[in-house]
Amino acid sequence: MVRLTFRPNDARSAARALMIVLAIASSAAPVRAAAEKKAPMSEADVRLAVQVVPTPQQLAWQEMEFIGFLCFGMNTYTDREWGDGKEDPKLFNPTAFDARQWVRVFKDAGMKLMLLTAKHHGGFCLWPSKYTEHSVKRSPWRGGKGDVVREVADACRAGGIKLGIYLSPWDRNHPSYGNSPVYNEYFKNQLRELLTNYGEVAEVWFDGACGEGPNGKKQVYDWQGYFSVVRKCQPNALIAICGPDIRWVGNESGVARETEWSVQPGNPVFHPGKKFVWWPAECDVSIRPGWYYHAKEDAKVKTLDHLLDIYYKSVGRNSVLLLNVPPDRRGLIHDNDVKRLRELRSVLDATFKVDLARGKPARAGSVRGNDARLGADKAVDGDKATYWTTDDDVTTGWVEIDLGEPATFNRSMVMEHVALGQRVEQYAVDAWVDGDWKPIAHGTTIGYKKLDRFDDVTASRIRVRILKSRASPMIQAIGLYRAPASQGK
Ligand code: FUL
């Protein structure tokens, strides 16, 4: 029933969700069910949840906001999305491979990390692993002496961008897959190779996808064993998706929920024994219909408007955007994708260059202990270490910003000081227009960053109201921007 080879995005995301469920079904509640649980929380639980904070590494990761993904490998040469593991390594043969071009393109787009599919479901390794022959060492590329991971790691370091490694647990090539203890050793050995020989790795991505189906091979993954290898070899790396540090948002369209909490119920497999954890969402999506490069999709690179919409619904909804840009058979990122990324960057730069609220006089309904260090002006000072807050028992409040002259804007931003946790449950933004407060945006959670879009508003004052919060709100930043006219929505 679920024997998937290549399918549209929805089917693959369903497959990943299903496989995450299957992978842990024997011992635990499904990841997605845990992540999406909506039951009202008891007061005691709310008190616990507000105490949960990110690790410094999780916070630094969130602050990257926009990161890039490279699905590249055997599938690029077979024109498929999922390999069956029987491919001849000789097929892998980029003609103009240049990881420095990838880094340039990603950096110009504003991405802060590059995540590479070191091994996908087909099992072909982009580095010369000593534990298998199914790798670049048996391909004609660079005379069998090539190492994609090495070239990518070096290019990332030279370009000042972080490196992430995707290693698929599902492996359709390795004969031990399904013989659980043996395959788990193989997988851990590969992890050790990748995490000790290539310098710093910031993110390790364990995909939950698996298309074995009910009659296929059954591999019981040693998640805790995998996590220990990562912690030991790269103590600062974050473990994503099937892992404790970064949560899959639950779809492959790049869209977070309107209500997106970074505090989640602990997952019994990934966070055994923990009631609540900091488990922030990552939105993975491809710039093309497929994850891998297919010449037939050259004209199907997502439109600028679509990418902007994705940006607002991911980065603007308390998530990190992981955008996949698959290199082509030359081993280069195709011009159509490069051009689209440039357009995206230029609109984002034009939009967020000037913050009309920055440094403007601000006042608040109340300030904790009337302490000037926690005053309203801290929400517009551009300093991520400072924030406005209310007294401990006060869970609503407002900040008003005086823009001086009437200014025109169509985007607002509110950020919580998530270094100390996530709290806000409901907020509204109003503008002073024609002698009255006019509502311009409202929402539920804020988290690290909430962006709202609306039609041009001209006003000399705005206010942000916190209508409901799990504890005193801590507002790190409020911003106002104007997107170029053609990007009205
Ligand atoms: C999915 C995989 O099946 C796709 O091939 C791709 O790697 C995507 C990022 O995750 O689960």
Residues whose N, C-alpha, C, O or C-beta is under 5 A from the ligand:
A	BS01	FUL	R12 R16 E81 D207 A209 W291
